[in-house]
Amino acid sequence: MTAETTIHLHPAFFGEAPRPLLESDELTAAAFTFASGVQAVRLSNSVGSIVVLPFQGQQIWDAQFYGRTLTMRSMFDQPYPNVEYLRTYGAFLLHCGVTAMGVPAAGDSHPLHGELPNARYRTAFLRVGEDERGRYLAVGGEYRHTVAFAANYVARPLVKLYAGSSRLALSLAVHNLKQTPMELMYLAHANFRPVDHGRLVYSAPCTPQQVRVRSSIPSHVHPAPGYREFLAELAAQPAKHNVLTPGLAFDPEVVFFIDYLADAAGWAHSMQLHPDGAADFISHRPGQLDHGVRWISRTPDQDALGMVLPATAEPEGYSAEKAKGNVKTLAGGATWRCDMALGALTPAEAQAMAAAIGQMVHDA
């Protein structure tokens, strides 16, 4: 049985200097404000910490474990308030959706990746509790999105940091407040930091049929000569990208669509196995998020590895995904939920997960 205590967060709690909010053995929480004015909560345990933006998208802005940064390298040293997606882009994880998601194309009116990434949360909280995994600190909140004649829902994200653990538990629930059905799209944009010569290990056979390269190029992407040829090469030989060899032309980005296998418990797994044996990982449930999107961008200005961006659709924008039949429908009064785990692994943990993934693919 879960025992929890909730502290409701208020903007007045956040000053320029970090202010302790809670201490529970090795678990601590502190509130602070970036110079840009964005408010943040740092959750820490004995092996690392995360920074969550409770009132701005409930983004996980940064994650650090075992003395290293897991978060992508970007052009932003801090988040910025009240700006569009690409003007404050550098978070470890962003929630994307819900009325639309992906890159808007002809006929689309939605912003890039929808309204969730930088949504203004009026309700946010800090929670301390204990469940079957042990003691944890959590940050969550509620964002209500209402547009007359169109949408009325509440999104409730939650991230948990456990004592002594570098494995985060992440969830999102969307409740349709209307009495009539609503359309739903979602993508979890998890941005890890690539490691040179890191090896990608994941629960999908690496064939051109199950690891497909996106050939379309979004309007905000301006590739160099040779880019289309590189995409064609990867389409024919997707395994070429499984080792992050320096010099591979992931510039400005390469996107894959992957058909994931799930284990007996319903989880799919992705890892970046470092040369020293440690790893980064993300696990998701294909029964909830049935599209696996991989995004890699390695440029002089940003370095990012979306091992998998678990999603309900491909990120080609509302109109394209609607035409493919990928836009989900949530009944009036119903709730949709997804669950993920992500973070860092020790060499022993990485070896065990890699073996399990290898067995899954072998048995497929």
RODRENZA-758246 format. One record per residue (C-alpha): residue number from 0; x, y, z. Coordinates in Angstrom, 3 decimals, decimal comma. Each point is the difference from the previous one (the first is absolute). Layout:
- nr/px/py/pz
- NUM/X/Y/Z
...
//
This chain:
- nr/px/py/pz
- 0/0,000/0,000/0,000
- 1/1,315/3,439/-0,957
- 2/0,412/2,618/2,755
- 3/0,303/3,589/-1,234
- 4/0,262/3,559/1,245
- 5/-0,659/2,854/-2,439
- 6/1,345/3,552/0,144
- 7/-1,812/2,416/-2,305
- 8/2,474/2,274/-1,765
- 9/-0,543/3,740/-0,277
- 10/2,035/2,531/-2,020
- 11/0,846/1,817/3,242
- 12/2,154/-2,990/1,018
- 13/2,498/0,758/-2,765
- 14/2,804/2,517/0,435
- 15/3,330/0,496/-1,741
- 16/1,900/-2,115/2,532
- 17/-0,948/-3,654/0,470
- 18/-2,452/-0,418/2,872
- 19/-0,331/-3,406/1,667
- 20/-3,553/-1,297/-0,178
- 21/0,320/-3,507/1,424
- 22/2,542/-2,428/1,386
- 23/-0,721/-3,687/0,514
- 24/3,178/-1,960/0,766
- 25/2,056/0,136/-3,228
- 26/-2,850/1,532/-2,007
- 27/-0,086/3,799/-0,228
- 28/-1,986/2,577/-1,948
- 29/0,936/3,651/-0,538
- 30/-1,775/2,839/-1,830
- 31/1,800/2,662/-2,024
- 32/-0,520/2,400/-2,898
- 33/2,148/0,203/-3,115
- 34/1,270/3,455/-0,973
- 35/-2,545/-0,118/-2,830
- 36/-2,822/-0,125/2,563
- 37/-0,955/-3,656/-0,480
- 38/-0,665/-1,781/3,298
- 39/1,547/-3,411/0,661
- 40/0,180/-2,789/2,567
- 41/3,120/-2,103/0,450
- 42/-0,593/-3,533/1,288
- 43/3,138/-1,739/1,289
- 44/1,004/-3,372/1,374
- 45/3,313/-1,685/0,791
- 46/0,848/-0,682/-3,679
- 47/-1,227/3,088/-1,816
- 48/-2,711/2,556/-0,627
- 49/-2,585/1,316/-2,433
- 50/-1,325/3,514/-0,585
- 51/-3,724/0,282/-0,721
- 52/-1,848/3,109/-1,192
- 53/-3,244/-0,342/1,968
- 54/-1,837/2,902/-1,625
- 55/1,429/-0,208/-3,550
- 56/-1,001/-3,199/-1,745
- 57/1,085/-2,097/2,987
- 58/3,176/-0,432/-2,058
- 59/2,902/-1,960/1,434
- 60/2,540/2,645/-0,895
- 61/3,087/-1,916/1,138
- 62/1,051/-3,408/1,310
- 63/3,381/-0,917/1,528
- 64/0,991/-3,355/1,464
- 65/3,288/-1,581/1,071
- 66/1,833/3,272/-0,647
- 67/-1,036/0,398/-3,634
- 68/-2,622/1,968/-1,890
- 69/-2,619/-2,029/-1,843
- 70/-1,607/3,029/-1,664
- 71/0,642/1,015/-3,613
- 72/2,473/2,772/-0,737
- 73/-1,903/3,006/-1,342
- 74/0,386/3,709/-0,647
- 75/-1,956/0,797/3,186
- 76/1,566/0,204/3,447
- 77/-3,436/0,574/1,567
- 78/-3,675/-0,161/-0,968
- 79/-1,882/3,113/-1,084
- 80/-3,644/0,857/0,747
- 81/-2,886/0,715/-2,349
- 82/1,777/-0,765/-3,245
- 83/-0,564/-2,533/-2,746
- 84/1,498/-3,482/-0,060
- 85/3,307/0,657/-1,786
- 86/0,817/3,134/2,040
- 87/0,434/-1,969/3,238
- 88/1,085/-3,435/-1,174
- 89/2,452/-2,033/2,049
- 90/-1,963/-2,052/2,526
- 91/0,665/-3,618/0,908
- 92/-3,692/-0,776/-0,472
- 93/-2,979/1,877/-1,394
- 94/-3,624/-1,104/-0,187
- 95/-1,430/0,622/-3,500
- 96/-3,642/0,065/-1,145
- 97/-2,912/-0,327/0,779
- 98/-2,324/1,540/-2,597
- 99/2,807/-0,370/-2,552
- 100/3,639/-1,057/-0,098
- 101/2,916/0,025/-2,405
- 102/1,151/2,375/-2,705
- 103/-2,898/2,004/-1,475
- 104/-0,323/-0,464/-3,746
- 105/-2,265/1,484/-2,653
- 106/-3,501/0,299/1,385
- 107/1,120/-0,135/3,655
- 108/-0,507/2,900/2,404
- 109/1,520/-1,521/3,148
- 110/3,358/1,122/1,427
- 111/3,028/-2,280/-0,225
- 112/-0,732/-2,996/2,303
- 113/-3,260/1,461/1,269
- 114/-0,970/1,938/3,108
- 115/1,586/-2,168/2,725
- 116/3,784/0,646/-0,208
- 117/-0,114/3,458/1,598
- 118/-3,547/-0,062/1,374
- 119/-0,607/2,204/3,016
- 120/-0,990/-2,158/2,982
- 121/-2,119/1,712/2,617
- 122/0,174/-2,986/2,351
- 123/3,275/-1,702/0,950
- 124/1,074/-2,072/2,966
- 125/2,887/-1,768/1,699
- 126/-0,672/-3,432/1,439
- 127/1,901/-2,315/2,327
- 128/-1,090/-3,588/0,329
- 129/0,815/-3,664/-0,030
- 130/-1,183/-2,760/-2,317
- 131/1,151/-3,458/-1,073
- 132/3,258/1,498/-1,353
- 133/0,809/1,901/3,191
- 134/0,122/3,619/1,164
- 135/-0,383/2,712/-2,626
- 136/-0,420/3,682/-0,711
- 137/-2,328/1,018/-2,811
- 138/-1,059/3,119/-1,868
- 139/-3,356/0,187/-1,741
- 140/-2,729/2,406/-0,927
- 141/-3,108/0,719/-2,025
- 142/-0,348/1,914/-3,247
- 143/-3,485/0,744/-1,298
- 144/-0,427/0,719/-3,694
- 145/-3,379/1,353/-1,048
- 146/-0,983/1,320/-3,438
- 147/-3,704/0,615/-0,595
- 148/-1,574/-2,492/-2,434
- 149/3,312/-1,859/-0,305
- 150/1,802/-1,332/3,085
- 151/-0,284/-0,201/3,772
- 152/2,432/-2,259/1,830
- 153/2,311/-0,222/3,001
- 154/3,561/-1,355/-0,330
- 155/1,635/-1,429/3,123
- 156/3,711/-0,875/-0,307
- 157/2,042/-1,511/2,828
- 158/3,700/-0,800/0,360
- 159/1,457/-1,990/2,910
- 160/3,591/-0,096/1,238
- 161/0,683/-2,942/2,341
- 162/2,549/-0,220/2,787
- 163/3,307/-1,389/-1,238
- 164/-1,310/-0,465/-3,550
- 165/0,848/1,543/-3,366
- 166/-3,190/-1,398/-1,574
- 167/-2,787/2,571/-0,262
- 168/-3,664/-1,017/-0,161
- 169/-2,033/2,269/-2,278
- 170/-3,699/0,039/-0,797
- 171/-2,604/2,188/-1,646
- 172/-3,785/-0,201/0,273
- 173/-2,369/1,948/-2,247
- 174/-3,636/0,315/1,093
- 175/-2,612/1,094/-2,521
- 176/-2,294/2,447/1,794
- 177/-2,431/0,117/-2,908
- 178/-3,012/-2,259/-0,280
- 179/0,932/-0,633/-3,613
- 180/3,121/-1,672/-1,467
- 181/3,279/1,871/-0,480
- 182/2,944/-0,732/-2,255
- 183/3,339/-0,703/1,676
- 184/3,643/0,027/-1,095
- 185/3,007/-0,325/2,326
- 186/3,786/-0,335/-0,205
- 187/2,570/-0,089/2,819
- 188/3,010/1,934/-1,327
- 189/2,874/-1,523/2,032
- 190/3,335/1,598/-0,935
- 191/3,089/-1,846/1,209
- 192/3,595/1,079/-0,599
- 193/1,745/-2,177/-2,597
- 194/3,322/-1,615/0,878
- 195/2,560/-0,558/-2,758
- 196/0,177/-3,716/-0,837
- 197/-3,095/-0,635/2,104
- 198/-1,985/-3,011/-1,198
- 199/-3,765/0,003/-0,371
- 200/-1,675/-3,151/1,318
- 201/-3,777/-0,255/-0,303
- 202/-2,834/-2,498/-0,114
- 203/-0,655/0,018/-3,737
- 204/1,583/-1,953/-2,844
- 205/2,223/2,421/-1,921
- 206/-1,368/-0,574/-3,493
- 207/-1,065/2,575/-2,631
- 208/-3,579/-1,157/0,571
- 209/-0,013/0,569/3,778
- 210/2,487/2,886/0,294
- 211/-1,125/2,457/-2,675
- 212/1,641/3,327/-0,825
- 213/-2,186/3,078/-0,453
- 214/0,643/1,382/-3,469
- 215/-2,060/3,194/0,313
- 216/1,841/3,119/1,178
- 217/-1,822/2,461/2,314
- 218/-0,113/3,666/-0,996
- 219/2,200/1,054/2,953
- 220/2,795/-2,391/-1,065
- 221/2,564/1,162/-2,585
- 222/2,287/-2,903/-0,942
- 223/3,425/0,170/-1,586
- 224/0,938/-1,684/-3,291
- 225/0,186/-3,775/0,363
- 226/-2,727/-0,161/2,651
- 227/-2,572/-1,731/-2,193
- 228/2,617/-2,530/-1,073
- 229/0,767/-0,746/3,665
- 230/-3,706/-0,575/0,676
- 231/-0,156/-2,411/-2,942
- 232/3,015/-1,874/1,353
- 233/-1,585/-0,324/3,436
- 234/-3,298/-1,116/-1,519
- 235/1,779/-2,906/-1,668
- 236/2,305/-0,745/2,953
- 237/-1,576/1,296/3,222
- 238/2,574/-1,873/2,137
- 239/2,552/2,583/-1,143
- 240/-1,377/2,405/2,603
- 241/0,168/-2,438/2,936
- 242/3,502/1,179/0,945
- 243/0,328/3,764/0,445
- 244/3,226/0,292/-1,931
- 245/1,322/3,577/-0,115
- 246/-0,523/1,449/-3,447
- 247/-3,302/-1,674/-0,821
- 248/-2,081/2,740/-1,589
- 249/-2,840/0,395/2,500
- 250/-0,015/3,671/-0,999
- 251/-2,415/1,629/0,477
- 252/-1,997/-3,139/0,957
- 253/-1,024/-3,521/-0,960
- 254/-3,320/-1,554/0,998
- 255/-0,901/-3,697/0,066
- 256/-3,341/-1,751/0,512
- 257/0,487/-3,236/1,955
- 258/-2,334/-2,931/0,622
- 259/0,779/-1,022/3,588
- 260/-0,405/-3,376/1,656
- 261/-1,283/-0,159/3,585
- 262/1,091/-2,434/2,700
- 263/-2,335/-2,217/2,026
- 264/-0,818/2,935/2,286
- 265/-0,905/2,236/-2,954
- 266/3,164/2,144/-0,080
- 267/2,231/0,938/-2,945
- 268/3,573/1,082/0,703
- 269/2,646/2,265/-1,559
- 270/3,575/0,554/1,195
- 271/3,065/2,024/-0,875
- 272/2,815/-2,267/1,153
- 273/3,101/2,076/0,773
- 274/3,532/-1,199/-0,771
- 275/0,670/-0,259/3,775
- 276/-2,921/-2,402/0,455
- 277/-2,473/2,423/1,589
- 278/-3,155/0,946/-1,866
- 279/-2,953/2,312/-0,415
- 280/-3,428/-1,542/-0,500
- 281/-3,656/0,629/-0,624
- 282/-2,815/-2,548/0,223
- 283/-3,591/0,412/-1,155
- 284/-3,159/-2,027/-0,521
- 285/-0,916/-0,502/-3,682
- 286/-3,502/-0,873/1,168
- 287/-0,330/3,670/1,008
- 288/2,461/1,697/-2,365
- 289/-0,057/-2,071/-3,169
- 290/2,404/2,055/-2,112
- 291/3,746/0,093/0,655
- 292/1,745/3,076/-1,401
- 293/3,790/0,354/0,117
- 294/1,538/3,455/-0,412
- 295/3,728/0,685/-0,258
- 296/1,564/3,441/-0,461
- 297/3,763/0,450/0,177
- 298/1,166/3,446/-1,068
- 299/2,595/2,510/1,205
- 300/-2,781/1,790/1,892
- 301/-2,054/-2,838/1,462
- 302/0,485/-3,667/0,746
- 303/-3,101/-2,062/0,704
- 304/-1,060/-3,633/0,004
- 305/-3,685/-0,824/0,160
- 306/0,543/-3,770/0,322
- 307/-3,745/-0,291/-0,183
- 308/-2,655/2,666/0,213
- 309/-2,960/-2,199/0,987
- 310/-3,106/1,269/-1,765
- 311/-3,550/-0,645/-1,120
- 312/0,862/0,983/-3,582
- 313/2,875/0,947/-2,252
- 314/1,039/3,666/0,330
- 315/-1,110/1,197/-3,445
- 316/-2,699/2,352/1,265
- 317/-3,733/-0,314/0,544
- 318/-1,205/-0,178/-3,597
- 319/2,520/-2,610/-1,126
- 320/-0,561/-2,206/3,057
- 321/-3,779/0,355/-0,281
- 322/0,229/-1,238/-3,585
- 323/2,037/-3,002/1,185
- 324/-2,592/-0,850/2,657
- 325/2,447/0,757/2,826
- 326/-2,029/2,594/1,921
- 327/-1,603/-1,659/3,023
- 328/-3,457/0,739/1,394
- 329/-0,761/0,332/3,714
- 330/-3,639/-0,441/0,999
- 331/-1,852/2,660/1,930
- 332/0,879/-0,169/3,696
- 333/2,751/-2,582/-0,634
- 334/3,657/0,055/1,084
- 335/3,039/-1,095/-2,033
- 336/3,302/-0,805/1,710
- 337/3,561/-0,874/-0,927
- 338/2,972/-1,145/2,095
- 339/3,740/0,128/-0,614
- 340/3,294/-0,549/1,804
- 341/3,258/1,732/-0,904
- 342/3,373/0,943/1,410
- 343/3,459/-1,523/0,446
- 344/1,289/-3,523/0,597
- 345/3,130/-1,318/1,684
- 346/2,142/-2,411/-2,054
- 347/-1,572/-2,994/1,766
- 348/-3,528/1,302/-0,581
- 349/0,852/0,808/-3,617
- 350/1,364/-3,476/-0,623
- 351/-3,185/-1,566/1,363
- 352/-2,285/2,199/-2,107
- 353/2,068/-0,548/-3,146
- 354/-0,231/-3,771/0,501
- 355/-3,759/0,184/0,472
- 356/-0,416/2,122/-3,129
- 357/2,180/-2,363/-1,992
- 358/-2,155/-2,924/1,063
- 359/-3,177/1,835/-0,964
- 360/1,294/0,711/-3,501
- 361/1,367/-3,541/-0,384
- 362/-3,370/-1,500/0,949
- 363/-2,000/2,255/-2,307
//
